[in-house]
C-alpha cells in the first residue's frame, strides 16, 4: 500500500470479474458472456462508423430517441453509460447515498458492496430464502433505497413483475433500482412500470443478450427526475461516456430484433437441456431465468469439480461465499459446449466415488 493513496482506497475490496484466460481453446463458461457473436448488422455498423467522423465528439440524442421508442418511454427517461456497471456506479452516488442504509440481498451482484465502500454508503443485506428466492416482506422497513438484480445475479432466480409492483406500491418514498442484466432470458422487464412509479429505475446492459460485452454499453430507464440526477453525476465525471462506434453498434443492435430474439431463444433451449442433463447426473440446480445456472452436487466438492473441469479446458465460476461455497455457476454456452460440459461431469462422477465426509457437504 502506498503512502500517497487517498484514505478511502486503503479500505476498498474491488470487485473481481470472471477470469479472462489467455488460452484460446478453453470452453469459457465463467463470465455469463453470450456464446453467439453480435448481429451482422452491428459489425457492419462498426465498420461504417470507423470513419473520419471519429474526429468529432459523439452525440447521444438520436440513440436516446431510438431506445425511448423501443421501450415506449420519452427520451428524457433514458440514460446511457459506458456499461451497466458505470450506470450503476452513477446510480449509487446520485440516488442511493442517503441517510438510511440501502437494502440488497445477501447473495447478489458483487459490485453492490463495492460501490457502497467506494461512496461510503451504509447498507444492510437481507438473506434470501433457503431456496434462494427474494423475500420482499423483508424490504418493508425504513431504508435509503433498494436494489436487486432480476433475475438475481449468482442465483438466476426470477422475481415476478407483480411482486415488484407490490413493493413499489408499499414503498412510494424510496427508490427501487431493478438491475435487469439477464431479463431477456426468461423474464418480463419492469420497464413497463416506470410510467406508473416515479421511484423506479431499471438498469439494463447490452453485454449479455445482445452479445456486446466487449463494447461496454449500459442504460437506465426511469422517471425523468431520476434520470436528471444520473445526468448530473455523469456530466460531472464524463459527458461523453459512449464513443461514436459504440453508439452506431448499439443502434444497430436494437434494429436487429430478429437476431436478438433468435440468440435468446437458442440460449433458453440450451439452458433447459443443460439443466435436464445436470439433474440426471445428480446435481441440484437452482431454477434460473438467466443465461447461467447455479448448481451443486450433494456428494462432490465444488472446488474439486471446478479443478477437474479446468483440467479438461472448461472454466466455470466458484464463489467463496457463505451459503454457496459448494455451488458452481455455469454460463450457458453453445449446444456443443454444454454437451462437452455434461460429458466431462459424467466422467468425473464416474471416476470419483464420494468419500464419507463428502456425503454430508454443507450448502
GIPE-V754005 format. One line per field, one symbol per residue. burial: 1 if it has 16 or more other C-alpha atoms within 10 Angstrom, else 0. A space follows every 50 residues. Layout:
BEGIN
burial: ???
END
This chain:
BEGIN
burial: 00000000000000000100000000111111111001101110110010 00000001000011111100001111111111111111111111111000 11111111101111111100111001010001110000100011111111 11111111101001101100100111111111111111111111101111 11111111111110111111111101110110110000011111111111 11111000110011011101100110110000111111111111111111 11101101100011111100000111111111111011111101110110 0000000000000
END
